[in-house]
Amino acid sequence: MSAAHWQSGDSPAPRADVWPVAVPRTPLCAEHPLVWLLGAHGGAAVSSLTASLDWAGNAQRRWPSGGHADSPLVAIVARTHLSGLTAAHRLLMQHYNREIPARVQLLGLITVADTDRALSSDLKRELDRVESLAPAAWRLGWIEPWRHMLPADLPSWGPRSTLPQDKRTRADTTRTPVAPIRDVLHPGLLAAAAAALDTGPPPT
């Protein structure tokens, strides 16, 4: 289904604002983030993801301008419940309709499971449809340790990080990020960022 067709019949979706200045840094934000994580809604897990990736920043529910010495690279983050996917769709349509700064480059959509149960068939179809509007998509399953830890207590992962040799330390989620972060999101999103920087900004 095309983006244009999918938008037809929808009520006008609220736009996410654009920062008119450099994105303010949160306590868990890298000083010079390579990628901004844009939460489609509250509780999308952006704080946990920002804490877990030492090169990511929290865009605080607004698009960066792509200027002010900020990175122009953005990934949308949403939970996999219906309201989360609907909110992600709105941001993706804003990108599709070129309603964001021309210098901003959307890398893709990160979805984080909102439950440890499998998605219903309806939600699976909705997830597929939303992902079809994104340049790339990364799915993170239910991360149980995050229920028991504050974002400030999460270990971070970066390009120079390596798995500890000690099995106990490797399995300790207070010292080593969970596998979905270090094995799925980190390499995938980092590769997308590198490719975007190689190709330069999209044509206006």
PyMOL commands that set and color helices and strands:
alter all, ss='L'
color gray80, all
select helices_A, chain A and resi 3-7+46-52+82-96+121-131+144-148+151-153+167-171+179-199
alter helices_A, ss='H'
color red, helices_A
select strands_A, chain A and resi 35-39+56-58+73-79+105-112+137-140
alter strands_A, ss='S'
color yellow, strands_A
deselect
rebuild
show_as cartoon
